[in-house]
Amino acid sequence: MLNITKNSLHGKVDLRQYASGKKVFNDRNQKYFNRFLIIFGILLIIMLFLPWTQTVPGKGYVTTLTPEQRPQTIQSPIPGRIEKWFINEGDHVKKGDTILYISEIKNDYFDPQLVDRTGDQILAKKSSQNSYTSKIQFLNNQIVSLEQERKLKSDQAHNKLQQSQLKFQSDSIELEAAKTNLEIAQRQYERIKTLNEEGLKSTTDMENYRLKFQEAQAKKIAQQNKMLAAKNEIINAKIELNRVDAEYSEKISKAQSDRSSAESSMFQNQVDISKLETSYANYDKRRDLYYILAPQDGYINKAIKGGIGETFKEGEALVGIMPSNYELAVETYIDPINMPLLHLGEKVRVQFDGWPAIVFSGWPNSSYGTFGAEIVAIENFISSNGKYRVLLAPNEDDYQWPKEIKIGSGASTLALLEDVPIWYEIWRQLNGFPPNYYSAENAVNAKDQKK
């Protein structure tokens, strides 16, 4: 245990007799030190009230502003085999330049005259279509002729029926006259017969009247036969009329059936022509796909498929290309806790990897080597790395971004929020609170005015 005494050393020994004691216990040095502490304290208090810009850090990489400006791969929509390369890696190509030539690997398209043969089939089908059209026209004319002939035959049969009906009426009238003559002859014969029996008329007179009576009977019977014959003619005329209707209905129905068959064949032929024209267009388009063309101006990065004779499937990447015309942007990732603090149009400071910079988080205007940007897009769904993606575009009011920056290089970002006192920022950091949440009205209004 330590043996601590209550005796003071300076009470027994004068420390001022030593050089170090003289320097330490010099009143003048204490006065300077006290002044230093006072000035330092005042400066510290003043610094605590200086403005400090709250920021949201992020880490990302350089990309392009629009999707069509980003590096891409060129694919073939059809399977094939590489036959010839027209470029080398690193070459600059323009839109429409041929990159490579491929050939078919499917036996359905081996025929080099496939497009021409399909065109010949279309011409043959179109000629057949004209034949069907002519046949339908002829059948229409035939149907019209049959309709006219049926009308004439029907009128003729109607006239014959009317004649038979009139003849039947005439025979009926003549039959009534014959009946009247028979009744007269019968009464005369009966009177003569009575007179003969009384002796007033001779037998010769009676025989004459009996002969007349018999002739009247014969005329009546003959007239009845004529009336029945006229009635039979009416029936025959009706039968003829029905026969004419049935005969021409059958002929017209047959012609209409032939026309329907021709129309059905014509429509089927039209379907075949449409299919052949579709096949022709597909074959012609497929023939154009044998040449893989550059979709836009750019540089060939890498030939993914190499060599001659190598086969590939449809949609498989063949070569990579980097567009030569692009606008730089930064794709940064922000923690989910800071997402409510970011809004479209807000200002951001960017530091590029490999570019010398001195960064003061709270005083962005005093930073060196950082460049201005603004938020143009915020992803609403979290990325696979557990953060939210934010797209930044160059701020036109700030310094231009270095042209030496390459797409894909890293970048650190600081999203600028509100200005707060330093004491408040220290208090917030010590307590682990997030930056102040604020409304984005100012940022949105500024963006609208800029547009």
Beta strands, then each sheet from edge to edge (+ up, - down):
strand 1: 51-64
strand 2: 72-75
strand 3: 80-85
strand 4: 92-93
strand 5: 98-103
strand 6: 291-293
strand 7: 298-303
strand 8: 311-312
strand 9: 317-323
strand 10: 328-334
strand 11: 347-352
strand 12: 371-378
strand 13: 388-394
strand 14: 410-421
sheet 1: 1+ 10- 13+ 12- 11+ 14- 1+
sheet 2: 2+ 9- 7+ 4-
sheet 3: 6+ 5- 3+ 8-
end
